[in-house]
Amino acid sequence: MATVSTYLNFTRNTEEAFIFYRSVFGGEFTGEISRFKDIPPSENLPPLPEEDKNLVMHIALPILNGHLLMGTDAPESMGFKVNPGNNVYISLHPDNREETRRLFDALSDGGKIEQDLQDMFWGDYYGSCTDKFGVRWMFNCSEKK
């Protein structure tokens, strides 16, 4: 079933923020907290500074009626610069790749593609863009090829 969630970017305090959100909403995180040290080495990525390795790459907390609040640290060593306005994404989880591509193409038209849709190391089909109105979108589809 397709879902929508909210994705938050933090400078270096995602874990602290999500522990707070868990105290407010209750419940437990979905799965383990993924850390940047979990990213497999790649010639396309610069080496990760030691001080960034334990930062949160991904965390998820179900809140009201199954809405998923997700987040990440956005370290400057990886080219991120968190500013008010770029710290929130609407994260879409379509049922299939075809719908993912349709939505991605439509929302990125006239906007800016941050990361084109592609298969990622965690196994999903992922991409992100900013639409022509400045709204940031993430796409994550679990359907395999």
N, C-alpha and C positions, 0 to 999 in steps of 0.2 A: 504494500500500500504506500503510495506517495505521501511524503510528509514535508513540512516546512519547519525550520528551526532558526534560532538566532545565534549568530557567531560573534563573539566579542574578542577584540585584540587588546592586549595590555602590554606595557613596556617590559616589566620584569616581575609582575606580582599576580599572575593568573592564579596560581595555586592558593594564595592568600585570599583572593577575591572569591574563588569557588568554595573554599571552606566556609567563608561568610555566607554565600548564597545557600549552601547546604544547611547551615544553621537556621536560615530564614525559612526555606521551603521544605526542609526535611528530605528524607530519601537518601539514596546512595548514588555515587558516580556510576555511570554506565561503563563497565570494563575498567581496565587499569589506566592510570595516567600515563600517557605517552610523552616521552622526553626527547629533546633534540639529539641526545646521544644515541637514540634508537634508529636514526636515519642511516641507512647503509651508505658507505663511502661512494662518492661519484666524482668522476673527473670534471663534471659540470658544476660542482659546488666547491667553494673554497673551504679549507680546513676550518672546523668550528673551534673558536676560542674555548679554552678550558672552562672559563667562567660562565659560558652559555650552555654547556652540555647538559646540565640538570634542569634547565628551563623547560616549561611545559610546551610541548608541541601540540597536544590535543587533550582536552578534557570535556566530558559531557555530563550534565545533570538534568534528569527529567524534572520538570516543574509542574505547572498546572495542566491538567487534562492531557498529559503526554507530551506537551510542548518541551522540546529539548533545548536547553541553554548550553551552548558549547563555547570553548575559548582556547586561546593560545597566547603565549608570549610572542612578541614581535621584536626580536633583537636587532639592533642596528648593524651588528656584524654580518647579518644576512640581507642587508639592504632595506630593512624596514625603518620607517619613521612614523611612530604613532602620533597622530594629531586628532583633536576633536573632529569628528566627521569621517575619519577613516578607521575608526575603531569598532565599527559594527557592520556586519554583513547579514543579508537574508540568505540563509542556506537552504537550497532546494534539494530534495532527494527524490527525483523522479523514479518511476518504476522500471524504465527501460532506456537504453542508449539513444534510441530514435527520439523519444520525447526530450531527453536531456539535450541533445544536439539542437532540436527545434527551439527550445526555450533559450538556450545559450545564444544561438544565432540571432534570435529576435531581440533579446535584451542587450546584446553587445552592439547591435546595429546603430551606428551613430555615436557609440560610446568608445570605451577603451578595453581591449582584452588584456588582462593581467597575466593569465596563464591559460593557453588554449586547452581544450579538452584532450586528455590523454590518460592512458592506463598508468596508475601510480603504484609505488612499491607496497602500499597497504592493500592492494588488490582491487581498488575501485577506479571508476572512470571519473576524472575530476577536472575542473577548470574554474576560473573566476574572471569576472569582468566588472566594469563600472558602466552603468547605462548612461544615456545622453543627459539624464537629469542629475547625475552624480550619486545615484544609489548603487551600492556595492552588492554583488551577487556571487554566491558560491554554488557550485553544482557538484553533487557527489552521487553517482549511480553505482549500485552494487551488482547490476546485471553483468555477467561475464560475456565475452565475445562468443 
